[in-house]
């Protein structure tokens, strides 16, 4: 009976496919808009669904007996009480707004300034990129791994949805957008997370099979990259046993769970690396097998960044399904907020539905398609790999020290760190009641002045909790000296822990 039902559903799905022929696809405007709305709606629902468990489960799955609740007014509650949860969405909206105002050729500099000076809170690679841009380091340097210790983090992965939603059936067009925007804050595997998500969104307009979307999307990632290897393994493990997502989760974590970049989560159970969290998105999509609720639940129960991952998985699936086919169970909460502007923005979901449609129509024409009165002709693209780039190659982190107070203060602080290795990261922050105070910390390496770091305790303009990093040291013994050039009694630069890097032993 189940087999017969599956065949009937499959046939109905095929009947609903747009007309495709020789790399071209005809779709009504109504179908196109329905899929765009589905992508935004799925992302927003998934974000709120997994929000309460975000980073509560690090290196472990959420137990089956732990309920993942989705009560009435759930989205409205987060809109009102925890608007920062929707960084997945408001970052996307920033880039949609710039493209809408400046056109498809909007510059990376315009994108950079739009989010660097936006009022919303940011974290990890986004926040370090904000700091870099505000201090004159523009893209792509702002996301480059030697300038941004969070370069491999999840940031562009969670905000690349817009690139795919404005590139229906055109994964390479989405990748070009990701090249421009994703390097604002990420590099290497961190960038690949966004390239991959954007490609899967683009393919979800023209494919009705989740496995096909996952596999075809991976063609945009260079095979020699770690990211490609990790996701390819997830796909293979799924094919070996498509009934047991926990087996794949265990195999993945045994092989790939270590992070080498993020200063906060190096050598810790938490992991905000784009590779791992992309793997959890793929697990939800594959093992969810087209079921909207099950897809979100699996991506959430994988743990770690458990709001962003179901958001991406649900967004991609809902693009494939269309807004009108999202199960009604999930819709009342969404309808309550569709007309509300996201905090820190002037845009609502209804606004972005239309703006994304307008951008998609322009992008279709730019890439060889046609826009008619009631339908569009899309020139469907065969996915092509972007260039190979990798950060932190040949480096392995080791703990050095922790709990340093008053770093660099000439009166009462620790001013010297000595170690052996090829790199160092100092994870910490500055505490000062005067949020306008900008501490100037001079750093000397082996007797030569390296740089002066500027810190503020203002949360919006802080560094991403990284006081100093250097990945360009020769292999050997080093002496790092810190000197606060403008000390004051009520300011305390604290290093929570220091990580040194060694060469990977072959």
N, C-alpha and C positions, 0 to 999 in steps of 0.2 A: 504493500500500500504506500509506504514511504517513497519507494522507487518511482511508482506511478505519479505520485504527487510532485516529486522533484522534476520529472519529465514535463509535466503540465506547466509548472512554474517556469521552467527553462524555455519552453515554447512561447509562453506569453511574453517573457523577457525579450526573446528574439523578435517577436512581432512589434515590440515597442521601440526597437532600434531605429535610428535615423537611416536614411538611404545612403549607403556607402558604395563607391565604385572606383577602382584604380587609384587609390590614394586620395579620393575626394569624398566628402560627406555633406549631404544636404540635411539641414536641421531647421525646424521652424524657430522663429524668434521666441515663441512661447516655451519650446523645449529648452532652448539655450538659457533663457532667464530662469526656468525652473531648476536647472542644474546649478547655475550660479548661486541662486538662493539656497539650494541644498547645501552647497559647500560652506557658506557662511553660517547657516543655521546649525549644521552638524558640528562645526568647530566650536560655536558658542555653547551649545548643549554639552558637548564633551568636556569642555573646560570646567564648567560648573559641576558636572557629574563627578569628576575626579578631584576637584579642588580641596575638599576636606581632608584628603589623604596625602596631599602633596608632600613628598619627602618625609612622610611619617614611617615609611617602610623602606629601609636602605639595605640593599643586599639580601632582602628576603621578599617573598611574595605576601600579598594580603591573604590571610587564611580564608578558606571557604565559609567558615562560620561567622566571619565578620561582615556584617551587612554594609553595603554601599548604598546609602539612602539617596533618594531623589524626591523629596517631599514637595508639597504644593508651595508655590512662590519661591522655589529654590534659586532661580536666576535673579529674581527681583531682590532677594535677600543679599546676594553677593554684589549686585549693582549698588545697593545702599550701604552695605557694611564693609565690603572688601573689594573695592574697585580695582586694586592692583592685581587681583587674580587674573584680570583680563588683559595682561600684557601681551598674551598671544594675539589678541584682536586689535588693541589700540596701536600697536606697532605697525600692523598691516595697514590700518586706516591712515596712518601718517603717509605711507608710500602711495596709497591709492589717491590721497588728496593731492600730492605733488604731481603725480602723473595726470590727474584730472585738470589741474591748473596749468601745467607746463607742457602737456602732451607727451607722446611716447618717447621723445628724445630728451626728456628731463634729465638733468645731469646728476651724477653721483654726489657732487658738492651740494646741490639743492636738497637731496635726500638726507645727506649728513647733517646739514644745518637744521633741517626740520625736526629731526628727533633729538639732536644734541641740545637744543634749546626748548624742547617741549616741556610742559609742566609735569608730566607723569613720572613715576618712579621706575627705575630700571635696576637690573642686577647683572652680574657676571660679564660676559663679553660685550653686551649692550652698554653697560655702565662704563666699562673701561674705554670703549670706543667713544662714548660721550665725553669722558675726561680727555682723551687724546685729541678729539676734534676741538674742544674748547681751548686746548693749549696749542692749537695750530698744526696738529698732525692729521692731515686729511686722508680720505680713502684713496687707494687701498691700504696705505700704511697704517691707518687706524685699526684695521683688523688683522694685520700681519702678525704672525705668532711671536716674533721677537719684540714686538711693541705691545702685544696684548696677550698676557698669560692665559686668558680664557678663550683663546682662538679656537680650540676644539669643542667648546661648550655648545649647548643646545640652541643658542639664541636665534640664529637665522632659521634654523629648522622650524621653530614654532611660529615664525612670522613670514614664511615664504608662501603661504597659502594664496595670497593675492596674485603671485606670479603665475601660478597654474590656472587660477580662475579667470585671468584675463588673456589666457593662451589656450582656448579650447582646441584639443586635438593637436596641439603644437608644442610638444615637450622641449624642442630646441629653442623655440622662442621664449619659453619660460626660463630656460637655462641662461639665455642672454640677459634677461632681466635679473636673474640671480647673480650673474657675474658682476653686474653694476651695483646692485644693492647689498648682496650678501657679503661682499668684501669690506663693507663699512665696519663690520664688527667681527667677522670670522675669516678663517683661512683653513685650507686643508680639509680634514675630516669634519670640522665644524661647518665649513661652507658646503661640503658634500651633503650634509643632512638636509639643508635647504634646497639644494639642486634636486635631490631625490624626491622630496615632498612635492616641490613644484611640478616635477615631471609626472608624478602619479596623479596629481589633481588634473593636469592637462589631459592625461590619458583616460581619466574617469569620464570624460565627456563622450568618448568614442568606443569604450570597451564596457562590456557587461559581465566581465569575469574578474574577480579580485586577484586571482593568481596571475592572470595575464598582465594586469596593471602593475603588480609588484615586480614581476620579472622584466617587463618591458621598460619600466621606469629605471631599473637598475642599469640598463644599457647606457644611461647618461653618466655613469660613474666609471672612471678608469679602472680596469681590471687589476692593475698593479697596486691599487690603493688598499690600505687596511679596511676602509669603509666597505668597499666592494666585497672583499673576502668575508667580512663578518656577516653581511646581509645574505650573501650567497649561501653561507653555511646555514643560516636560519631557514632559508627556502628549502635547502636539501633536507634538513631535519624534519621540516613539516611534511615533505613528500614521503619520508620514511615512516612517519606515524602522524597522520592528520587529525588524530583524536586526542592527543595528549600534549597540550601546550606547555605543561609544567616540565615535561622531558626536555623540550627545546629550550625553555628558560634555564634549566639546570646546565645543559650542555654549553649554552652561550656563556653563562656566568663563570663556569669553570675555566673557559678558554680566554675570555675577553673582558673580564670585569675590571681590570686595573686602569686607572686614569693617570696620565702623566703630566697634564697641563694645569688644570684648575687649582689655584693655590689653596682654596678652601677644602677641597675634597680629595687631594692627593693622599694616598695611604690611609684612606678612610672608607667606611662602608658606603657612604653616599657616592653617587656618580651622576654628574650632569653632562657627561660627554655625549656629543651628538650621535656617535656610533651606537652606543648602548641603547639610548632612548629611541633612536630610529628602529633598532631591532625590536623594541617593545611595541612600536607602532605596527610593524610588519606582523608580529605575532598576533596582535589583535585583529588585523585585517584577514590574515590567512585562517587562523583557527576560529574566528568569528563566522566565517563562511557565509557572509552576506547578511547575517542577522545584526541589526543595528544595535540593540541592547547588548548582545553577547560580545560584539566587537569592542564596544567601550569597556565592558566589564573586564575582559582579558587584558587589554592594554593598561587598565587601571590596576588590576591585581598584580601585574608585573612589578609594581612599586616604583621607587625613585621619583622621577618628575611626573607624578601620576595624574596631573591635570592636563599638562601639555600633550602627553601621548594619546589619551583618548580623544582629545580635541582634534589632533591630526588624523587619527584613524577614522573618527566619525565624520570629519569634514570630507575626506576622500570618498568614503562609502556613500555619503549623502549626495555628493556630486554625481556619482554613478547612478544612484537611485532617483534623484530629483527630490526637490522640496516636497512635492505633492505625495511622495511615497514614504516619507518618514513616518513611522508608526505614530498614531494619534496619542499614544501614551506620553510621548515626549514633547508634544506641541503646546499644551496650555501654558506651561511656564515660559516658553519662548514667546508666545503671543503677548504676554504681559509686558515684555520689554522691547519688542521690535521697533517701537516708535520712540524709545528713549535714547538719548545721546549717551554714548559711553563717557564715563568720567574722563576729564582732561581733554576731551575732543568736542567737536561740533557735529559729529556724525552719529547716526543711528544705524541699525541694521537695514532698515528700509532705504536709507540714503545710499549705503554701500551696495545694496542689490543693484540699484539703477546705475550708479557710477561704474561698477564693475562690468555691467552689460555694455555701457558706452565704450569702455576701454577695450573690451573683448571684440566689439564690432570693428574698432579701428585696427586692432592687432590682426584680425582675420584678413582685412584688406591689405595691410602691410605685408602679410606673408602669403600673398598670392590667391587669397580667397575672394569671394564676392558677397556683398551685403545687399539683399533685395528687400522689397517692402515688407514681406511677411516671412521670409526665410533667409538663411545664410548658406553659402557654399564654402566649406572649410577645406583647405588643402592640408590633409593630414600628414604629419611628419613622422618619419622613422627616427626613433631616438638615437642620438649620437653622443659619444662620451665627451665630456669637457676635459680640460687639460689636467695633467697630474700635478698635484702639489701636496706636500706633506710637511707638517711641523713636528718638532720634538723627536726627530729620527735619531736613533742610536743613543737615547738618553734614558736613564732609569733613576727615579727619585729615591732619596734616602733621608730619613729624619736626622736633623742636626741638633736643634735646641728649641726650647719653647719658653713662653712666659717672660719675655723681656719688657721691662717697664722703662719709660723715659728714654727711648732709643735716641741717641745722638745728643741728649741734653748735656752740656759741658759741666753742669754742677752735680747732677745726681743720677746720671744715666749710664747705661752700658753703651760703649761707643765702638767696640771692635768685635768682629766675628771672624774667626779663622777656620779654614776647612780645606779639605782636599776634594777636587772634582773638576767638572767642566761647566758648572752652572749653579745658580742659587736663586731661590725665591723667598722673600720675606713677607709673610702673611700677617696683616694686622690693620690697625687704623689709628686715627687721632681722636682724642677726646678733649673737647674744649667747649665751655659754655658760650663763647663768642663765635657764632657761626660765620662771621665775616673774616675771622683770623685765618691767614694763609701761612702755614708753617713752611719754611724753606729748609729742606734737609739736604745738605751736601753729602755726596757719597764718593769716597775715594777707594780705588781698587789697586792694590799692590803699589801704593805710593803715587798713583796718578788720579787726578780728579776725573770721575766718570760722568756725573751729571748732578743737577740739583732738582730734587723732587719737590713739588708743591702740593700741600695737603690742606684740605678744609674738612671740618667735622660736619659741615652741611651735607645732609644725606643726598640731596639731589646732585651735588657737584663733586662728590667724593671720588677717589679712585675706587676701583672694584676690590677694596680690601687687600690691596697688594702694595706694600710700601716700597719694595725694590725687587728687581729681577734682572738677571743677566745670564744669557744663554750662549755667550760668545767667549768664554774663558778657555785658555789652554788647559790641558789636562795636567793637574798638579796642585801644589799648595797655594792658597790665596789668603790675603788679609783684606777684609772690607772694613773701612772706617766710616763712621757716621758723625756728622756735626750739624746740629741745629743752628742755623745762622741767626734766627730771630726768636730765641726762647722766651717764654713767659711762664709764670708760676702756675697758672691754671690750665696749661696745655700739657698733655701727656701722649706721646707717640708710643703705642704699644704694639709689640710684635708677638702675636699669639703663638706662632711657631715658625721655624726656619727649615726649609728643605734644601738640601744640596743635590746636585745631579752627578752621577757617574756615567762613564761610557758603558753601554750595554756589553756585557761579557759574552763573547762568542763561544 
